[in-house]
Amino acid sequence: MKSFISTPALEKIQPTFGQSFAMRKFEEINPNIQPFWHFHPELEIVYIKKGSGKRHVGNHISYYNGGDLIMLGPNLPHYGFTDRLAGDTSEIVVQMREDFLGKDFFKLQEMQNIDILFERSKAGLSFYGNTKDEVGSRLNSMFYMDHFDTLMEYLHILHILADSKEYNVLNATGVALIVQGQDTDRIDTIYKYVRKNFTESIQLGDIAALANMTVPSFCRYFKRITGKTFTEFVNEFRIVHACKLLSEERHTVSEVCFESGFNNFSHFNRQFKEKTGKSPNAYRKAVEKVVYEEHYIG
């Protein structure tokens, strides 16, 4: 099998005119834009209002409903969330260097909590609850302020995030440490192959050949880089896709099982509950509750 090697793209980010950081707002669905594996030295905050979709950050894969608020540390490779925009929703992206206010600004005593937040973000953070709602509203308001007030509001947002307890650590480790060279080329190639073929049977021999390695060497390599076996990674990817189907389609659980790449229903149920803490049916009911509250209560 011929190997295809492509380095994750270094996204070059320019500050918004008149600002020391970049701000963008998207309010249209762009179904033709494909996700791409990329990284940048800037920290990134992404607020998605009411959308649902997959997170693929470093070696972490998960699914969100009812919008999301994500903070990513510098040089943390991730895919764009192209299936996130659905219906009445929008996305705001803010990107900035850790030293965008000067090399030592966030080392000041008054900024200590924010400096700790920056350190936590290197593993990826997902905020929820009142924190997500308040920060989302404040991020949106920044587009209607003058430059000075925008900066002050952004510092306030960082302060809110630093003090919040309403967050999950994505634990997107390992891959963040290799943003160039042969290791990242291989991981990029492996991830692309899994994203394209996860609904089919993936043979270790094929994926090892794609990485130009023997099967034993590949297994050791993948576990060292990602902290999980290749089989665990593929099953995790399939479970996340199953979450998407259970949330967005009206397939039966049996259909979801096979369309997600599993060929054994009992194994699928066991893997799904191990990953999500719920059975597929219980997960679907929980999602329906979120959607109902989003549209009729929120």
C-alpha positions as CSV (number, residue, x, y, z in Angstrom):
1,M,0.0,0.0,0.0
2,K,1.4,3.4,-0.9
3,S,1.9,5.7,2.0
4,F,0.6,9.3,1.9
5,I,2.4,11.7,4.2
6,S,1.1,15.2,4.9
7,T,2.2,17.5,7.7
8,P,-0.5,19.2,9.8
9,A,-0.9,22.7,8.5
10,L,0.5,25.6,10.5
11,E,-2.3,28.1,10.6
12,K,-1.0,31.6,10.4
13,I,-3.2,33.9,12.4
14,Q,-3.2,37.7,12.0
15,P,-4.6,39.9,14.8
16,T,-7.9,41.7,14.0
17,F,-7.3,45.2,12.8
18,G,-6.8,47.5,15.8
19,Q,-6.5,44.5,18.2
20,S,-3.6,42.5,19.7
21,F,-5.5,39.3,19.1
22,A,-7.7,37.7,16.4
23,M,-11.5,37.6,16.6
24,R,-13.8,36.0,14.1
25,K,-17.5,35.2,14.0
26,F,-19.2,32.7,11.7
27,E,-23.0,32.6,11.2
28,E,-23.4,30.6,8.0
29,I,-23.2,26.8,7.3
30,N,-20.3,25.9,5.1
31,P,-20.8,22.2,4.3
32,N,-18.1,22.1,1.5
33,I,-15.3,23.0,3.8
34,Q,-13.4,19.9,4.9
35,P,-11.8,19.6,8.3
36,F,-8.1,19.7,8.4
37,W,-5.5,18.7,11.0
38,H,-3.8,21.9,12.0
39,F,-2.1,23.7,14.9
40,H,-0.9,27.2,15.7
41,P,1.2,28.8,18.5
42,E,-1.8,30.9,19.7
43,L,-4.2,29.8,22.4
44,E,-7.8,29.5,21.0
45,I,-11.2,30.0,22.5
46,V,-14.2,28.6,20.5
47,Y,-17.8,29.3,21.4
48,I,-20.5,27.4,19.5
49,K,-24.0,28.4,20.1
50,K,-26.6,25.5,20.1
51,G,-24.7,23.4,17.7
52,S,-23.6,19.8,18.0
53,G,-20.7,17.8,16.6
54,K,-17.4,16.1,17.1
55,R,-14.3,17.3,19.0
56,H,-11.0,15.9,17.8
57,V,-8.2,17.6,19.7
58,G,-4.8,16.0,20.1
59,N,-5.6,12.3,21.0
60,H,-9.0,13.2,22.4
61,I,-12.3,12.5,20.5
62,S,-15.7,13.3,21.9
63,Y,-19.2,14.6,20.9
64,Y,-21.0,17.6,22.2
65,N,-24.7,18.7,22.2
66,G,-26.3,22.1,22.8
67,G,-23.2,24.1,21.8
68,D,-19.8,24.2,23.4
69,L,-17.1,26.5,24.8
70,I,-13.6,25.1,24.2
71,M,-10.2,26.5,25.1
72,L,-7.1,25.0,23.4
73,G,-3.6,25.7,24.4
74,P,-0.8,26.6,22.0
75,N,0.5,24.0,19.4
76,L,-2.4,21.6,20.2
77,P,-3.3,19.9,16.9
78,H,-7.0,19.7,16.2
79,Y,-9.5,19.3,13.4
80,G,-11.9,22.0,12.4
81,F,-15.4,21.3,13.7
82,T,-17.1,21.4,10.3
83,D,-20.3,19.5,11.3
84,R,-20.9,21.8,14.3
85,L,-23.2,24.4,12.7
86,A,-26.8,23.3,12.6
87,G,-29.9,25.4,12.5
88,D,-30.1,28.7,14.4
89,T,-26.5,28.9,15.7
90,S,-23.2,30.7,15.4
91,E,-19.5,30.3,16.2
92,I,-17.0,32.7,17.6
93,V,-13.3,32.1,17.6
94,V,-10.7,34.2,19.5
95,Q,-7.0,33.4,19.1
96,M,-4.1,35.1,20.9
97,R,-0.4,34.5,21.8
98,E,0.3,33.8,25.5
99,D,2.4,37.0,25.5
100,F,0.0,39.2,23.5
101,L,0.1,41.8,26.3
102,G,3.8,41.5,26.9
103,K,6.2,38.7,28.0
104,D,5.6,39.0,31.7
105,F,2.1,40.5,31.9
106,F,0.4,37.2,32.9
107,K,3.2,36.5,35.4
108,L,2.0,39.4,37.6
109,Q,0.4,38.5,40.9
110,E,-3.0,39.7,39.8
111,M,-2.9,37.5,36.7
112,Q,-1.8,34.3,38.4
113,N,-5.1,32.6,38.0
114,I,-5.1,33.3,34.3
115,D,-1.6,32.1,33.9
116,I,-2.7,28.8,35.5
117,L,-5.7,28.7,33.1
118,F,-3.2,28.9,30.2
119,E,-1.3,26.0,31.6
120,R,-4.5,23.9,32.0
121,S,-5.6,24.7,28.5
122,K,-2.6,22.8,27.1
123,A,-4.7,19.6,27.6
124,G,-7.8,21.2,26.1
125,L,-10.8,22.5,28.2
126,S,-14.5,22.3,27.6
127,F,-16.7,24.7,29.7
128,Y,-20.4,24.2,30.4
129,G,-23.3,25.5,32.4
130,N,-23.5,29.2,33.4
131,T,-19.8,29.7,32.4
132,K,-20.5,28.7,28.8
133,D,-23.6,30.9,28.6
134,E,-22.1,34.0,30.2
135,V,-18.8,33.8,28.3
136,G,-20.6,33.2,25.1
137,S,-22.7,36.3,25.6
138,R,-19.6,38.4,26.5
139,L,-17.7,37.1,23.5
140,N,-20.5,38.2,21.2
141,S,-20.7,41.6,22.8
142,M,-17.0,42.2,22.1
143,F,-17.8,42.7,18.4
144,Y,-19.8,45.9,19.2
145,M,-17.2,47.6,21.5
146,D,-14.3,49.9,20.8
147,H,-10.8,48.5,20.9
148,F,-10.1,49.5,24.6
149,D,-13.4,48.1,25.9
150,T,-12.9,44.9,23.8
151,L,-9.5,44.3,25.5
152,M,-11.0,44.9,29.0
153,E,-13.9,42.6,28.3
154,Y,-11.5,39.9,27.0
155,L,-9.5,40.1,30.2
156,H,-12.7,39.8,32.2
157,I,-13.6,36.7,30.2
158,L,-10.2,35.1,30.9
159,H,-10.8,35.9,34.6
160,I,-14.2,34.2,34.5
161,L,-12.7,31.1,32.8
162,A,-9.8,31.0,35.3
163,D,-12.2,31.0,38.3
164,S,-14.8,28.7,36.9
165,K,-15.2,25.1,38.1
166,E,-17.6,24.3,35.3
167,Y,-15.2,22.6,32.9
168,N,-13.9,19.3,31.8
169,V,-10.3,18.6,30.9
170,L,-10.1,16.9,27.5
171,N,-6.8,15.3,28.3
172,A,-5.6,15.9,24.8
173,T,-2.0,14.9,25.6
174,G,0.9,13.4,23.8
175,V,0.2,14.7,20.3
176,A,0.5,18.3,21.5
177,L,4.2,17.6,22.1
178,I,5.0,16.7,18.5
179,V,4.0,19.5,16.1
180,Q,6.6,18.9,13.5
181,G,8.7,16.2,12.0
182,Q,8.1,12.5,11.2
183,D,6.0,11.7,14.3
184,T,3.4,14.3,13.5
185,D,3.4,13.3,9.8
186,R,2.6,9.7,10.8
187,I,-0.1,10.7,13.3
188,D,-1.7,12.9,10.7
189,T,-1.6,10.1,8.2
190,I,-3.1,7.6,10.7
191,Y,-5.9,10.0,11.8
192,K,-6.9,10.8,8.2
193,Y,-7.0,7.1,7.4
194,V,-9.2,6.3,10.4
195,R,-11.5,9.2,9.7
196,K,-12.0,7.9,6.2
197,N,-12.3,4.1,6.9
198,F,-13.6,3.7,10.5
199,T,-16.9,2.2,9.3
200,E,-15.0,-0.6,7.7
201,S,-12.7,-3.3,9.2
202,I,-9.2,-1.7,9.6
203,Q,-6.4,-4.3,9.6
204,L,-3.3,-3.6,11.7
205,G,-1.2,-4.7,8.8
206,D,-2.6,-2.1,6.5
207,I,-2.3,0.8,9.0
208,A,1.2,-0.3,10.0
209,A,2.2,-0.4,6.3
210,L,0.7,3.1,5.8
211,A,3.0,4.3,8.6
212,N,6.0,2.5,7.1
213,M,6.3,0.3,10.2
214,T,6.0,-3.4,11.2
215,V,2.9,-4.3,13.1
216,P,4.7,-4.8,16.5
217,S,6.6,-1.5,16.0
218,F,3.5,0.4,15.1
219,C,1.5,-0.9,18.1
220,R,4.3,0.2,20.5
221,Y,4.7,3.5,18.7
222,F,1.0,4.4,18.7
223,K,0.6,3.5,22.4
224,R,3.7,5.6,23.3
225,I,2.5,8.7,21.3
226,T,-1.3,8.6,22.2
227,G,-1.4,6.8,25.5
228,K,-3.9,4.2,24.0
229,T,-3.8,1.2,21.8
230,F,-4.8,1.6,18.1
231,T,-7.9,-0.6,18.7
232,E,-9.0,1.6,21.6
233,F,-8.6,4.7,19.4
234,V,-10.6,3.2,16.5
235,N,-13.4,2.0,18.9
236,E,-13.4,5.4,20.5
237,F,-13.8,7.1,17.1
238,R,-16.6,4.7,16.3
239,I,-18.4,5.4,19.6
240,V,-18.2,9.2,19.0
241,H,-19.8,8.7,15.5
242,A,-22.5,6.5,17.1
243,C,-23.2,9.4,19.5
244,K,-23.6,11.7,16.4
245,L,-26.1,9.2,14.7
246,L,-28.1,8.7,17.9
247,S,-28.3,12.5,18.3
248,E,-29.0,13.6,14.8
249,E,-30.6,10.6,13.0
250,R,-33.6,8.4,13.6
251,H,-31.7,5.1,13.1
252,T,-32.4,2.1,15.4
253,V,-29.7,1.3,17.8
254,S,-28.9,-1.8,15.8
255,E,-28.5,0.3,12.7
256,V,-26.2,2.8,14.6
257,C,-24.1,-0.1,15.7
258,F,-23.3,-1.4,12.2
259,E,-23.1,2.1,10.6
260,S,-20.5,3.1,13.1
261,G,-18.2,0.2,12.1
262,F,-19.1,-2.4,14.8
263,N,-20.0,-5.9,13.7
264,N,-21.1,-7.2,17.0
265,F,-24.1,-5.7,18.8
266,S,-23.1,-6.9,22.3
267,H,-19.6,-5.5,21.9
268,F,-21.0,-2.2,20.7
269,N,-23.3,-1.9,23.7
270,R,-20.4,-2.7,26.1
271,Q,-18.0,-0.3,24.4
272,F,-20.7,2.5,24.3
273,K,-21.5,2.3,28.0
274,E,-17.8,2.1,28.9
275,K,-17.1,5.3,26.9
276,T,-20.2,7.4,27.7
277,G,-21.5,5.9,31.0
278,K,-24.9,5.3,29.4
279,S,-26.5,2.7,27.2
280,P,-27.3,3.8,23.6
281,N,-31.0,4.2,24.4
282,A,-30.3,6.1,27.6
283,Y,-27.9,8.4,25.7
284,R,-30.5,9.1,23.0
285,K,-33.1,10.0,25.6
286,A,-30.6,12.3,27.4
287,V,-29.9,14.1,24.0
288,E,-33.6,14.5,23.3
289,K,-34.0,16.2,26.7
290,V,-31.1,18.6,25.9
291,V,-32.7,19.4,22.5
292,Y,-36.1,19.9,24.0
293,E,-34.8,22.3,26.7
294,E,-32.7,24.1,24.1
295,H,-35.6,24.8,21.8
296,Y,-38.5,25.2,24.3
297,I,-37.0,26.3,27.6
298,G,-33.6,27.9,26.9
